[in-house]
Amino acid sequence: MRANATMDRREFLSATGVLTGVLAAGSPLALLAPGRAWALDLGTLSGSEGAALLAAARTIAPHDGLDDAPYALVVRALDDSAARDAATLTLLRRGVTTLGAGFAAAAETERVATLRALESTPFFKSVRATTLATLYASPLVYAYFGYEGEAFSKGGYLLRGFNDLRWLPEVPLADSGPVFGAESH
Amino acid sequence: MASISHDDTNAVVIVGSGAGGGTLAHELTRRGVKVVLLEAGARQSLASFSQVPGEAFAQLTWLEPRTQSGTTTVVEDYPTLPSWTAKTVGGTTVHWTAMALRARDWEVRARSTYGAIDGASLIDWPLGYKELLPYYQMAEKRMVVTRRNGNPGLPASNHFKVFHYGAKRLGYRQVHTGYMAINSRPADGRGMCIQQGFCVQGCKTGAKWSTLYTEIPRAEATGNLELRAECRALHIEHGADGRVTAVVYRDPAGNEQRQKARIVCVACNAVETTRLLLLSTSARFPNGLANSTDQVGRHFCHHTGCFVWGVFEQPIEFWRGATLAGVVLDETRHDPKRGFAGGYHLEMAALDLPSIAIAGFPQTLWGRELGFVMEHYRSMAGIYINGEDLPRSTNRITLNREVKDQFGLPVANIHVDDHPNNAAMRRHGQQQAKALFEAAGAVKVLMSRQTPATHNMCAARMSRDPNDGVVNAHGQAHEVANLFVSDGSAMSTPSSANPTLTIVALALRQADYIERQMSARAI
């Protein structure tokens, strides 16, 4: 992904597309991204195909507080697999055609109904699987879901809250064990 | 580390360096036996372990093609990953979550305890619990299991507080932070658990027992072990007398090598152990080595595994802490009144991003419901139901000649038809786990279907009668005196215990036997 949203000449010169976006002010991603504007060149899929797939990913895994940028990573993953494998390209192309021209701009209820009808198709399964495996694997979204990522370099959580839950009673020592080397809580 | 000649006919060749192979290698080399340890995977270290979830998975997992068939939901849900096994020095002991449970005495007499069950091929183990128990105790000492031998339990994590509270409110009495092969304090020259989470990534402090940094370097220190990593066993050869003589493998450069052997021990996790035996055909064994009774690959078991998730309103942050350090033992009993034979464990479990979405939830989950659950990732609790599944002679690992691996060899096909007993047990476990979470205040509970098994067992099982299994009570092939099975394949039935402790105990027992047999020149 590039951190610059100028429209690419390639969009006009070739059949492949580009997806662009701007991170919302105050987005948790803004802290991590080099700039607020982003653009994604597609190697195989067209811009409108990319936009339809982005809308599909958003419908499958909707998170209102997430910008389009992490969903664009899903489109990139699909674009990459389309580039590697002609059968995947055909699957995605035909699938996008089935979604219909207005899919990307349709209301969520309409998009859900469209996808629900395709639920058992290889196209839907493939887009769903790629969405989950890409969207939730991106370090860009860890913070959004609260996941704290790599912990070893910070000493794990032994002294950083592995047992800081206070809304339930403490466990008797017989059923747990002492925190070795730390004051008992 | 030793350098052992390819022509050394006195060498013991062990294929696979996990719980069984790694332990056996140490036990034999410390007694002066020369061992060549072949491992398909690469050698990682505490420093090289990744804590990026997808990267860690790719670093440690066997990702080569396998196929599957049968009525298990894994066929539909995980078409490319029928089984979740490791390909790395240390095998599954690198990615295991370190629950070191013993099988129970009544479980090793499964046929006698449960009686005849339609569609199941139950047998009793060919050894009594009294013969197994001392080896469990040795294994627990060596692996520094918590709550055994005076080792303190692991402390309660946030996640365990939820698990414990719900379990107690439900009336369970045996609920604790588990018998874990994870150091609750520094021991065995290894560090203590710093509660860094996601034990499946490989433990960067070495607090979790793994052959990678215990048995294998200790075996190397004896001067009697040569570990050959990134070497793929292709087939096992035998001589005119039917005894095995060599293992043919590809070295890291892709060249074919032949390591002569006095004894061969196969410990590749049940799927690949079976495949290696089936690939080793000859005029004498046209259907695969040690397979004259057509038992290799049959009775495959994998536990009744599935996840149940509770969504709460308050934060839990279940990635903080040892992944599986919580267990309910009350359901580990044979009580036909529950509607099924055998028992199960409720085990606290957490999954990373993105694994929870990929493997933790039903494959039908998407849209706003998925969004809601994922937005509660920080306030989720999880349970893995680990129950005994029943062996079936038709649940079988075979060769799929339609699909070839990088060496042009047929891949393994895993066929599993779920037994009704498994389904009944799974339903019971799911209802209990749901009730547990609701007792602790969950606002929503979700259930997965079955997940790809790491617990692969019984496909070359120990039996008294050669018509019922592949090996005897010492893991020695009924048909080939100097061929041993040294992993979970040898278990006669799966029990409800996570298998690693049992695999280690059986490897320790096998080492004693092999030493006696070698001394007596029987093999």
Interface residues (C-beta under 8 A of the other chain):
Chain A: T59 I60 A61 P62 H63 V112 L115 E119 K125 R128 A129 L132 A133 T134 L135 Y136 A137 P139 V141 Y142 F145 G146 Y147 E148 G149 E150 A151 F152 G155 G156 Y157 L158 R160 G161 F162 N163 D164 L165 W167 L168 P169 E170 V171 A174 D175 S176 G177 P178 V179 F180 G181
Chain B: Q51 V52 P53 G54 T146 P152 G153 L154 P155 A156 S157 N158 F160 K161 V162 H164 Y165 V175 H176 T177 S184 R185 P186 M192 C193 I194 Q195 Q196 G197 K204 T205 Q314 P315 I316 E317 W319 R320 G321 D352 L353 P354 I356 A357 I358 Q363 T364 W366 G367 R368 L370 G371 M374 E375 Y377 R378 A440
